[in-house]
Amino acid sequence: MEKAVFVINGTGGVGKDTVCEMAAALCPVRSVSSITPIVEIARSAGWDGVKTPASRRLLSRLKDAFTEYNDLPFRYCMQQVEEFLAGSERLMFLHVREPREIERLRQAVGPCCHTLLVRRPGVSGQLLGNPSDDGVEGYQYDAVIENDGGLDELREKVADFVAAFLA
């Protein structure tokens, strides 16, 4: 069975989760984020889970600190990739913001790993005041989905995208 891993990126609010949900309607999908273990740490320290510019900065700084300390986000992603490769899902979406981390994962995962940027007019390119979110466009992605229409149009684009990689 052919499998593909996509490191998915895009400014908050462009529709990354919607793209993943639409892909999951077509085939078995695993969707994980490199920030998940950091979110758990932030919640245990009192963060209420609401994403604001200040909380996004906090998460970005915590992620940098744990990347430097013990590479927690990368190790978490690689563990998830190993489980995906051993499991029944056909597509995996890894939500990662930072270009240097995207490239590390791409190299570590190997040839089945591709990169995907999701854009939406009026949302993409907005600066949120932290290096993780503000550097989204600083990478050359393998594919781009322009979320520039309604849900039906996006569904078509996602179906074409999935078909191209799992053909």
N, C-alpha and C positions, 0 to 999 in steps of 0.2 A: 504494500500500500504506500503510495506516494504521500509524503508529508512536507509541509513548508512552515517555516518560522518567519514571521514578519515583525520587525521592530517598527512599531507604529508611533508616529509623533504628530504633533500639531498643537497650536495654541489652545488653551482651555476654551471650550464652547464651540469648536469647529465640527464636532460630530464623530469623534473617534469611537466612543462607546456605541453609537448608533451603527457605525460601519461594522464593528465587531458583532453586534446583535444580528445585523442583516446577514453577515457571513454565516453565523451560527444557524440561521434558518435554512442554509443550503447544505451544510455538512457539519460534522462534529468539530467544535472549536474549543480551545483553551485560551483564556484571556487573563493575563496577569500583568502587574505593574511593578517596576523596580522600586517604587516608593512604598509598597505595602508594608514591609517591616518597619520602615521609618514612621509611617502613619500610626502603627501600633505603639511605637515608643512615644510619639507625640501625644496620643490619647492617654497613655498611662501617666503622662506628665501634666494632664489637665486640658489639652486641646479639645475643643468641642466638635471638631470635624467640619466646621464651616470654613469654606475656602474664601479667603479674603487676600488682598495683596500682602498683608502682614503675615498671615498664616502660610501663604505660599513661600515667602522669604524664609520663615522658620523651617519649613519642610526642606527647602533647598539647602539651607545651612546644615541642618541635621544630616541630610543625605551626604553632603560633602564630608562632614566630620566622620560619619561611619564608613564612608568609602576609604578615607585615609586611615582610620583606626583598624578596621578588620575586613574591609571590602564587603560588608554585609549585603548591600543591594545587588552587587554582581553575583555573589555566592547564591543568594536567593534565586535570582534569575536562572542561573545555571542548574540549580536543583530542579526548578520547574521545567526547564528544557529536557533534562534527563527523564523526568516523569512523563512528559509529553511524548518523547520518542519511544518510550516503553508502552505507552497507552494506546487507546483506540481513536483519539482525536486525529483529524487530518490537518488542521490549521492551528497555529499558535500565534497569538498576538502578544508581543512584549511591549508594554507601554514604557518608553524611556525618553527622556527629554534631552539629555546632554550629548552633543555630538561625539565627544571623546568616549563616552560609555556606549553609545550606539556602535561605534567602530570596534571597541573591545569585544562586545557581544557578537558582532558579526564575524569577527575573526575566530572567536572561541567556538561558536556553534558550527561554522563551516559552510559548505556550499548550499545547504538547504535554507540558509538564512538570507533574507532580503529586507530591504527597508522601504517604508511607506510613510509618506507625508499626507495628511488630510488638511485641506485648506477650505476656508469659507470666507467669501467676500464680507468685509465689514468687521470681521473678527480676527482673521489671520494677521500677524504682524503687530498686533497691539503689544506694547511693552507693559509688563506686569511688575517690574522692579526687582527681579531676581535673575541671576545668570541662567538658571535651569530653563525657565519659561522664555526668557528673552533671546536665547540662543537657538531656538527651534529651527530657524531657517538657515543656520550655519552648517548645513550638511548637504551633500549631494545624494539624494534619495534615489532608489531604483524605480520607484513608482510614486505618482501623485494622484490622489483622488480630489477633484474639485467639487466640493459640496456647494454648488451654486444654483440649485433648483429645489424642487419639492422632494418629499420622501420617495415618491415613485421613481423619480429620476435618479436619486441616490441609490435606490435598490437595484436599478438596472446597472449602474456603474459598478456596484459591489459584485453583482453576479458576473459581469464581464471580467472583473479583476480576479475573482476566485477561479473562474473557468480558465483564465490564461495561465495561472500558476499550478493548477491541478489537472491540466489537460493530459 
